[in-house]
Amino acid sequence: MWSRPPDPTWRAQFATGVGEIGANIVQYAYSSEMPGMLAFRLRVFDQSIEACFSDTGRPYEGDIAAAEPEPADPMMLADSGRGIALAQAAVDHLTYQREPGGTNHWCLSKRSASNA
């Protein structure tokens, strides 16, 4: 139950996860010549919060279970390719599904701070 607003760290973690997935969709799902749709839904439950994106862009070809976490050595960071790993580290659950009709669905959820 949300007895009080989540602390700033919890909010920053959730915002990081949502921002990384949203940025990935904008950057990778669409080319400049390919128009499409992007929808965002945020739902708050008694014990968690959920953010879901739906888009009609290119499918994600990777495996979210195999996303690489950041290396221990900050000098080894690449310029890109960490978004999914960052999102996974920031939230409790991340899923991706491609519908047969061509719609991508990304959902992130995080338990309330009192249940973390």
ABEGO torsion letter per residue (X at the ends): XBABBBBAAAAAAAAAAAAAAAAAAAAAABBAABBBBBBBBBBBBAABBBBBBBBABBBBABBAAABBBBBABAAABBABGAAAAAAAAABABBBBBBBAAGBBBBBBBBBBAAAX
